[in-house]
Amino acid sequence: KKGKKQKEVKINEGETAVVEEKESAKEKGRSEAVLLNIVAHLEKLDRKFDSRLTENDTKFGSFSRGLLDTIRDTVKTTVEERLRVLG
């Protein structure tokens, strides 16, 4: 996981401070595109899991569906929060 970009800025003679650099519009657009691509792939995986869960529910009951719903909700919330930060 990459950290935020930082740079040193001279504030007084002999003193510097470390500040975060803002993302450029190009970097922000790239980050947004990556997140939207991830969301699209997650939706595709979600559809695959739903079709397989229908088959597995008869074997394993609703346990697997509840677990995947929790994972899906967690991922969705995380991605939505990141998109709000970007946009």
N, CA, C and O atoms as a Tinker XYZ file with bonds, in Angstrom:
   348  protein
     1  N      0.849000   -1.182000    0.000000    73     2
     2  CA     0.000000    0.000000    0.000000    64     1     3
     3  C      0.881000    1.227000    0.000000    63     2     4     5
     4  O      1.778000    1.359000    0.833000    81     3
     5  N      0.628000    2.116000   -0.927000    73     3     6
     6  CA     1.430000    3.327000   -1.024000    64     5     7
     7  C      0.950000    4.350000   -0.005000    63     6     8     9
     8  O     -0.244000    4.467000    0.271000    81     7
     9  N      1.907000    5.085000    0.547000    73     7    10
    10  CA     1.556000    6.174000    1.443000    64     9    11
    11  C      1.260000    7.421000    0.645000    63    10    12    13
    12  O      1.460000    7.457000   -0.569000    81    11
    13  N      0.785000    8.439000    1.326000    73    11    14
    14  CA     0.517000    9.704000    0.642000    64    13    15
    15  C      1.832000   10.346000    0.261000    63    14    16    17
    16  O      2.838000   10.200000    0.955000    81    15
    17  N      1.811000   11.060000   -0.850000    73    15    18
    18  CA     3.018000   11.747000   -1.295000    64    17    19
    19  C      3.301000   12.905000   -0.356000    63    18    20    21
    20  O      2.396000   13.637000    0.045000    81    19
    21  N      4.558000   13.055000   -0.017000    73    19    22
    22  CA     4.964000   14.129000    0.880000    64    21    23
    23  C      6.179000   14.831000    0.303000    63    22    24    25
    24  O      6.936000   14.250000   -0.475000    81    23
    25  N      6.358000   16.082000    0.691000    73    23    26
    26  CA     7.552000   16.806000    0.290000    64    25    27
    27  C      7.956000   17.719000    1.435000    63    26    28    29
    28  O      7.138000   18.077000    2.282000    81    27
    29  N      9.237000   18.090000    1.447000    73    27    30
    30  CA     9.734000   19.015000    2.463000    64    29    31
    31  C      9.594000   20.432000    1.947000    63    30    32    33
    32  O      9.897000   20.718000    0.789000    81    31
    33  N      9.130000   21.319000    2.821000    73    31    34
    34  CA     8.949000   22.721000    2.462000    64    33    35
    35  C      9.745000   23.559000    3.448000    63    34    36    37
    36  O      9.662000   23.348000    4.658000    81    35
    37  N     10.525000   24.519000    2.928000    73    35    38
    38  CA    11.313000   25.398000    3.786000    64    37    39
    39  C     10.373000   26.432000    4.412000    63    38    40    41
    40  O      9.688000   27.162000    3.696000    81    39
    41  N     10.339000   26.494000    5.755000    73    39    42
    42  CA     9.453000   27.448000    6.418000    64    41    43
    43  C     10.213000   28.616000    7.035000    63    42    44    45
    44  O      9.680000   29.724000    7.094000    81    43
    45  N     11.405000   28.407000    7.482000    73    43    46
    46  CA    12.284000   29.449000    8.022000    64    45    47
    47  C     13.712000   29.081000    7.653000    63    46    48    49
    48  O     13.966000   27.986000    7.150000    81    47
    49  N     14.624000   29.974000    7.897000    73    47    50
    50  CA    16.038000   29.690000    7.650000    64    49    51
    51  C     16.439000   28.466000    8.460000    63    50    52    53
    52  O     16.397000   28.491000    9.690000    81    51
    53  N     16.822000   27.410000    7.784000    73    51    54
    54  CA    17.287000   26.205000    8.462000    64    53    55
    55  C     16.178000   25.288000    8.952000    63    54    56    57
    56  O     16.474000   24.240000    9.525000    81    55
    57  N     14.913000   25.639000    8.751000    73    55    58
    58  CA    13.807000   24.794000    9.204000    64    57    59
    59  C     12.988000   24.331000    8.002000    63    58    60    61
    60  O     12.734000   25.086000    7.063000    81    59
    61  N     12.589000   23.077000    8.066000    73    59    62
    62  CA    11.717000   22.550000    7.017000    64    61    63
    63  C     10.558000   21.818000    7.673000    63    62    64    65
    64  O     10.651000   21.391000    8.824000    81    63
    65  N      9.481000   21.680000    6.942000    73    63    66
    66  CA     8.324000   20.920000    7.416000    64    65    67
    67  C      7.932000   19.946000    6.318000    63    66    68    69
    68  O      8.109000   20.227000    5.132000    81    67
    69  N      7.403000   18.810000    6.717000    73    67    70
    70  CA     6.941000   17.820000    5.752000    64    69    71
    71  C      5.444000   18.036000    5.563000    63    70    72    73
    72  O      4.682000   18.024000    6.530000    81    71
    73  N      5.029000   18.231000    4.325000    73    71    74
    74  CA     3.613000   18.440000    4.023000    64    73    75
    75  C      3.186000   17.442000    2.949000    63    74    76    77
    76  O      4.004000   16.955000    2.169000    81    75
    77  N      1.894000   17.152000    2.930000    73    75    78
    78  CA     1.370000   16.239000    1.923000    64    77    79
    79  C      1.149000   16.994000    0.625000    63    78    80    81
    80  O      0.663000   18.125000    0.619000    81    79
    81  N      1.513000   16.351000   -0.470000    73    79    82
    82  CA     1.252000   16.929000   -1.782000    64    81    83
    83  C     -0.159000   16.538000   -2.201000    63    82    84    85
    84  O     -0.589000   15.408000   -1.969000    81    83
    85  N     -0.870000   17.458000   -2.809000    73    83    86
    86  CA    -2.200000   17.153000   -3.323000    64    85    87
    87  C     -2.060000   16.351000   -4.607000    63    86    88    89
    88  O     -1.103000   16.519000   -5.364000    81    87
    89  N     -3.036000   15.475000   -4.838000    73    87    90
    90  CA    -3.039000   14.710000   -6.082000    64    89    91
    91  C     -3.322000   15.641000   -7.252000    63    90    92    93
    92  O     -4.170000   16.529000   -7.161000    81    91
    93  N     -2.621000   15.436000   -8.323000    73    91    94
    94  CA    -2.919000   16.205000   -9.530000    64    93    95
    95  C     -4.237000   15.692000  -10.108000    63    94    96    97
    96  O     -4.698000   14.607000   -9.752000    81    95
    97  N     -4.829000   16.464000  -10.986000    73    95    98
    98  CA    -6.089000   16.059000  -11.614000    64    97    99
    99  C     -5.908000   14.747000  -12.375000    63    98   100   101
   100  O     -6.800000   13.898000  -12.383000    81    99
   101  N     -4.745000   14.586000  -13.015000    73    99   102
   102  CA    -4.475000   13.360000  -13.769000    64   101   103
   103  C     -4.403000   12.156000  -12.828000    63   102   104   105
   104  O     -4.982000   11.107000  -13.111000    81   103
   105  N     -3.684000   12.310000  -11.700000    73   103   106
   106  CA    -3.581000   11.210000  -10.732000    64   105   107
   107  C     -4.939000   10.897000  -10.127000    63   106   108   109
   108  O     -5.282000    9.731000   -9.929000    81   107
   109  N     -5.719000   11.946000   -9.830000    73   107   110
   110  CA    -7.043000   11.751000   -9.255000    64   109   111
   111  C     -7.936000   11.002000  -10.236000    63   110   112   113
   112  O     -8.670000   10.093000   -9.846000    81   111
   113  N     -7.873000   11.385000  -11.511000    73   111   114
   114  CA    -8.661000   10.704000  -12.535000    64   113   115
   115  C     -8.270000    9.244000  -12.675000    63   114   116   117
   116  O     -9.123000    8.373000  -12.850000    81   115
   117  N     -6.967000    8.984000  -12.595000    73   115   118
   118  CA    -6.467000    7.609000  -12.684000    64   117   119
   119  C     -6.951000    6.799000  -11.480000    63   118   120   121
   120  O     -7.371000    5.652000  -11.633000    81   119
   121  N     -6.895000    7.388000  -10.289000    73   119   122
   122  CA    -7.357000    6.707000   -9.080000    64   121   123
   123  C     -8.844000    6.389000   -9.180000    63   122   124   125
   124  O     -9.290000    5.302000   -8.813000    81   123
   125  N     -9.602000    7.359000   -9.683000    73   123   126
   126  CA   -11.035000    7.162000   -9.838000    64   125   127
   127  C    -11.323000    6.050000  -10.841000    63   126   128   129
   128  O    -12.201000    5.218000  -10.612000    81   127
   129  N    -10.594000    6.033000  -11.941000    73   127   130
   130  CA   -10.783000    5.002000  -12.964000    64   129   131
   131  C    -10.478000    3.620000  -12.400000    63   130   132   133
   132  O    -11.185000    2.655000  -12.692000    81   131
   133  N     -9.433000    3.525000  -11.600000    73   131   134
   134  CA    -9.070000    2.242000  -10.983000    64   133   135
   135  C    -10.184000    1.775000  -10.055000    63   134   136   137
   136  O    -10.571000    0.606000  -10.082000    81   135
   137  N    -10.703000    2.690000   -9.229000    73   135   138
   138  CA   -11.778000    2.312000   -8.307000    64   137   139
   139  C    -13.042000    1.900000   -9.060000    63   138   140   141
   140  O    -13.700000    0.934000   -8.674000    81   139
   141  N    -13.386000    2.613000  -10.116000    73   139   142
   142  CA   -14.572000    2.245000  -10.893000    64   141   143
   143  C    -14.389000    0.885000  -11.556000    63   142   144   145
   144  O    -15.345000    0.118000  -11.671000    81   143
   145  N    -13.166000    0.582000  -11.993000    73   143   146
   146  CA   -12.862000   -0.727000  -12.568000    64   145   147
   147  C    -13.020000   -1.821000  -11.505000    63   146   148   149
   148  O    -13.554000   -2.895000  -11.780000    81   147
   149  N    -12.551000   -1.532000  -10.295000    73   147   150
   150  CA   -12.685000   -2.493000   -9.193000    64   149   151
   151  C    -14.158000   -2.746000   -8.902000    63   150   152   153
   152  O    -14.570000   -3.891000   -8.720000    81   151
   153  N    -14.954000   -1.674000   -8.858000    73   151   154
   154  CA   -16.387000   -1.816000   -8.591000    64   153   155
   155  C    -17.041000   -2.686000   -9.660000    63   154   156   157
   156  O    -17.851000   -3.556000   -9.339000    81   155
   157  N    -16.699000   -2.460000  -10.921000    73   155   158
   158  CA   -17.274000   -3.255000  -12.009000    64   157   159
   159  C    -16.925000   -4.733000  -11.851000    63   158   160   161
   160  O    -17.777000   -5.599000  -12.048000    81   159
   161  N    -15.676000   -5.020000  -11.496000    73   159   162
   162  CA   -15.268000   -6.415000  -11.300000    64   161   163
   163  C    -15.958000   -7.025000  -10.083000    63   162   164   165
   164  O    -16.336000   -8.196000  -10.109000    81   163
   165  N    -16.123000   -6.241000   -9.021000    73   163   166
   166  CA   -16.818000   -6.746000   -7.833000    64   165   167
   167  C    -18.276000   -7.076000   -8.147000    63   166   168   169
   168  O    -18.808000   -8.070000   -7.654000    81   167
   169  N    -18.920000   -6.247000   -8.962000    73   167   170
   170  CA   -20.304000   -6.524000   -9.352000    64   169   171
   171  C    -20.389000   -7.813000  -10.167000    63   170   172   173
   172  O    -21.321000   -8.600000  -10.000000    81   171
   173  N    -19.416000   -8.023000  -11.045000    73   171   174
   174  CA   -19.382000   -9.246000  -11.850000    64   173   175
   175  C    -19.208000  -10.468000  -10.939000    63   174   176   177
   176  O    -19.895000  -11.477000  -11.097000    81   175
   177  N    -18.276000  -10.359000   -9.983000    73   175   178
   178  CA   -18.070000  -11.457000   -9.032000    64   177   179
   179  C    -19.315000  -11.692000   -8.193000    63   178   180   181
   180  O    -19.657000  -12.835000   -7.888000    81   179
   181  N    -19.994000  -10.611000   -7.817000    73   179   182
   182  CA   -21.208000  -10.707000   -7.020000    64   181   183
   183  C    -22.270000  -11.527000   -7.753000    63   182   184   185
   184  O    -22.929000  -12.381000   -7.160000    81   183
   185  N    -22.425000  -11.257000   -9.048000    73   183   186
   186  CA   -23.400000  -12.017000   -9.839000    64   185   187
   187  C    -23.017000  -13.496000   -9.898000    63   186   188   189
   188  O    -23.884000  -14.366000   -9.813000    81   187
   189  N    -21.718000  -13.782000  -10.043000    73   187   190
   190  CA   -21.271000  -15.180000  -10.080000    64   189   191
   191  C    -21.552000  -15.873000   -8.750000    63   190   192   193
   192  O    -22.034000  -17.006000   -8.719000    81   191
   193  N    -21.244000  -15.175000   -7.639000    73   191   194
   194  CA   -21.496000  -15.761000   -6.325000    64   193   195
   195  C    -22.986000  -16.004000   -6.119000    63   194   196   197
   196  O    -23.376000  -17.039000   -5.578000    81   195
   197  N    -23.822000  -15.060000   -6.545000    73   195   198
   198  CA   -25.263000  -15.229000   -6.377000    64   197   199
   199  C    -25.765000  -16.466000   -7.100000    63   198   200   201
   200  O    -26.589000  -17.205000   -6.563000    81   199
   201  N    -25.276000  -16.701000   -8.320000    73   199   202
   202  CA   -25.729000  -17.878000   -9.063000    64   201   203
   203  C    -25.247000  -19.165000   -8.398000    63   202   204   205
   204  O    -25.964000  -20.165000   -8.373000    81   203
   205  N    -24.044000  -19.132000   -7.868000    73   203   206
   206  CA   -23.515000  -20.335000   -7.200000    64   205   207
   207  C    -24.165000  -20.546000   -5.838000    63   206   208   209
   208  O    -24.341000  -21.683000   -5.401000    81   207
   209  N    -24.523000  -19.449000   -5.164000    73   207   210
   210  CA   -25.156000  -19.581000   -3.856000    64   209   211
   211  C    -26.500000  -20.278000   -3.960000    63   210   212   213
   212  O    -26.884000  -21.033000   -3.067000    81   211
   213  N    -27.204000  -20.030000   -5.032000    73   211   214
   214  CA   -28.490000  -20.686000   -5.223000    64   213   215
   215  C    -28.296000  -22.200000   -5.204000    63   214   216   217
   216  O    -29.088000  -22.927000   -4.604000    81   215
   217  N    -27.246000  -22.668000   -5.859000    73   215   218
   218  CA   -26.941000  -24.100000   -5.871000    64   217   219
   219  C    -26.502000  -24.578000   -4.485000    63   218   220   221
   220  O    -26.920000  -25.642000   -4.028000    81   219
   221  N    -25.656000  -23.784000   -3.818000    73   219   222
   222  CA   -25.093000  -24.207000   -2.536000    64   221   223
   223  C    -26.059000  -24.072000   -1.371000    63   222   224   225
   224  O    -25.898000  -24.760000   -0.363000    81   223
   225  N    -27.059000  -23.204000   -1.480000    73   223   226
   226  CA   -28.005000  -23.032000   -0.382000    64   225   227
   227  C    -28.723000  -24.334000   -0.051000    63   226   228   229
   228  O    -29.045000  -24.591000    1.109000    81   227
   229  N    -28.971000  -25.147000   -1.055000    73   227   230
   230  CA   -29.637000  -26.416000   -0.792000    64   229   231
   231  C    -28.722000  -27.361000   -0.015000    63   230   232   233
   232  O    -29.200000  -28.220000    0.726000    81   231
   233  N    -27.408000  -27.205000   -0.185000    73   231   234
   234  CA   -26.457000  -28.073000    0.508000    64   233   235
   235  C    -26.065000  -27.534000    1.881000    63   234   236   237
   236  O    -25.992000  -28.288000    2.851000    81   235
   237  N    -25.809000  -26.207000    1.958000    73   235   238
   238  CA   -25.215000  -25.643000    3.169000    64   237   239
   239  C    -26.127000  -24.697000    3.935000    63   238   240   241
   240  O    -25.732000  -24.191000    4.986000    81   239
   241  N    -27.304000  -24.449000    3.456000    73   239   242
   242  CA   -28.204000  -23.533000    4.137000    64   241   243
   243  C    -27.836000  -22.086000    3.872000    63   242   244   245
   244  O    -27.121000  -21.782000    2.917000    81   243
   245  N    -28.327000  -21.195000    4.723000    73   243   246
   246  CA   -28.157000  -19.755000    4.489000    64   245   247
   247  C    -26.874000  -19.200000    5.094000    63   246   248   249
   248  O    -26.625000  -17.999000    4.988000    81   247
   249  N    -26.050000  -20.037000    5.726000    73   247   250
   250  CA   -24.818000  -19.536000    6.355000    64   249   251
   251  C    -23.925000  -18.828000    5.348000    63   250   252   253
   252  O    -23.459000  -17.715000    5.595000    81   251
   253  N    -23.687000  -19.483000    4.203000    73   251   254
   254  CA   -22.780000  -18.893000    3.214000    64   253   255
   255  C    -23.341000  -17.593000    2.655000    63   254   256   257
   256  O    -22.572000  -16.668000    2.394000    81   255
   257  N    -24.626000  -17.490000    2.466000    73   255   258
   258  CA   -25.226000  -16.259000    1.945000    64   257   259
   259  C    -25.033000  -15.117000    2.941000    63   258   260   261
   260  O    -24.691000  -14.007000    2.534000    81   259
   261  N    -25.239000  -15.358000    4.211000    73   259   262
   262  CA   -25.054000  -14.316000    5.222000    64   261   263
   263  C    -23.617000  -13.832000    5.280000    63   262   264   265
   264  O    -23.369000  -12.634000    5.419000    81   263
   265  N    -22.677000  -14.747000    5.175000    73   263   266
   266  CA   -21.261000  -14.390000    5.197000    64   265   267
   267  C    -20.896000  -13.539000    3.986000    63   266   268   269
   268  O    -20.214000  -12.525000    4.127000    81   267
   269  N    -21.340000  -13.938000    2.807000    73   267   270
   270  CA   -21.036000  -13.172000    1.599000    64   269   271
   271  C    -21.740000  -11.823000    1.589000    63   270   272   273
   272  O    -21.194000  -10.849000    1.071000    81   271
   273  N    -22.945000  -11.748000    2.154000    73   271   274
   274  CA   -23.630000  -10.450000    2.257000    64   273   275
   275  C    -22.826000   -9.499000    3.123000    63   274   276   277
   276  O    -22.725000   -8.312000    2.811000    81   275
   277  N    -22.252000  -10.004000    4.208000    73   275   278
   278  CA   -21.428000   -9.175000    5.091000    64   277   279
   279  C    -20.180000   -8.693000    4.359000    63   278   280   281
   280  O    -19.827000   -7.517000    4.446000    81   279
   281  N    -19.517000   -9.581000    3.648000    73   279   282
   282  CA   -18.322000   -9.208000    2.882000    64   281   283
   283  C    -18.692000   -8.184000    1.817000    63   282   284   285
   284  O    -17.990000   -7.186000    1.653000    81   283
   285  N    -19.774000   -8.413000    1.097000    73   283   286
   286  CA   -20.225000   -7.501000    0.045000    64   285   287
   287  C    -20.499000   -6.111000    0.620000    63   286   288   289
   288  O    -20.078000   -5.108000    0.044000    81   287
   289  N    -21.202000   -6.049000    1.752000    73   287   290
   290  CA   -21.514000   -4.757000    2.372000    64   289   291
   291  C    -20.254000   -4.026000    2.810000    63   290   292   293
   292  O    -20.157000   -2.810000    2.650000    81   291
   293  N    -19.289000   -4.754000    3.360000    73   291   294
   294  CA   -18.037000   -4.144000    3.806000    64   293   295
   295  C    -17.258000   -3.569000    2.628000    63   294   296   297
   296  O    -16.773000   -2.440000    2.696000    81   295
   297  N    -17.139000   -4.334000    1.558000    73   295   298
   298  CA   -16.413000   -3.864000    0.374000    64   297   299
   299  C    -17.126000   -2.667000   -0.242000    63   298   300   301
   300  O    -16.484000   -1.682000   -0.607000    81   299
   301  N    -18.441000   -2.745000   -0.358000    73   299   302
   302  CA   -19.214000   -1.650000   -0.952000    64   301   303
   303  C    -19.037000   -0.363000   -0.149000    63   302   304   305
   304  O    -18.824000    0.702000   -0.728000    81   303
   305  N    -19.124000   -0.451000    1.168000    73   303   306
   306  CA   -18.959000    0.722000    2.024000    64   305   307
   307  C    -17.567000    1.317000    1.874000    63   306   308   309
   308  O    -17.422000    2.536000    1.778000    81   307
   309  N    -16.550000    0.478000    1.853000    73   307   310
   310  CA   -15.170000    0.949000    1.717000    64   309   311
   311  C    -14.955000    1.665000    0.386000    63   310   312   313
   312  O    -14.348000    2.736000    0.347000    81   311
   313  N    -15.446000    1.083000   -0.695000    73   311   314
   314  CA   -15.282000    1.696000   -2.017000    64   313   315
   315  C    -16.053000    3.012000   -2.098000    63   314   316   317
   316  O    -15.546000    3.994000   -2.640000    81   315
   317  N    -17.280000    3.040000   -1.560000    73   315   318
   318  CA   -18.070000    4.277000   -1.584000    64   317   319
   319  C    -17.387000    5.389000   -0.798000    63   318   320   321
   320  O    -17.394000    6.543000   -1.226000    81   319
   321  N    -16.794000    5.053000    0.351000    73   319   322
   322  CA   -16.087000    6.063000    1.142000    64   321   323
   323  C    -14.903000    6.624000    0.360000    63   322   324   325
   324  O    -14.666000    7.832000    0.382000    81   323
   325  N    -14.165000    5.769000   -0.323000    73   323   326
   326  CA   -13.001000    6.218000   -1.096000    64   325   327
   327  C    -13.432000    7.094000   -2.280000    63   326   328   329
   328  O    -12.771000    8.082000   -2.599000    81   327
   329  N    -14.540000    6.728000   -2.926000    73   327   330
   330  CA   -15.044000    7.543000   -4.030000    64   329   331
   331  C    -15.486000    8.919000   -3.543000    63   330   332   333
   332  O    -15.304000    9.913000   -4.247000    81   331
   333  N    -16.072000    8.987000   -2.334000    73   331   334
   334  CA   -16.452000   10.288000   -1.764000    64   333   335
   335  C    -15.218000   11.139000   -1.512000    63   334   336   337
   336  O    -15.239000   12.347000   -1.749000    81   335
   337  N    -14.136000   10.520000   -1.032000    73   335   338
   338  CA   -12.893000   11.249000   -0.783000    64   337   339
   339  C    -12.337000   11.796000   -2.095000    63   338   340   341
   340  O    -11.859000   12.929000   -2.146000    81   339
   341  N    -12.399000   10.999000   -3.147000    73   339   342
   342  CA   -11.872000   11.419000   -4.446000    64   341   343
   343  C    -12.740000   12.474000   -5.120000    63   342   344   345
   344  O    -12.236000   13.336000   -5.840000    81   343
   345  N    -14.042000   12.403000   -4.884000    73   343   346
   346  CA   -14.916000   13.227000   -5.687000    64   345   347
   347  C    -15.560000   14.331000   -4.995000    63   346   348
   348  O    -16.320000   15.082000   -5.606000    81   347
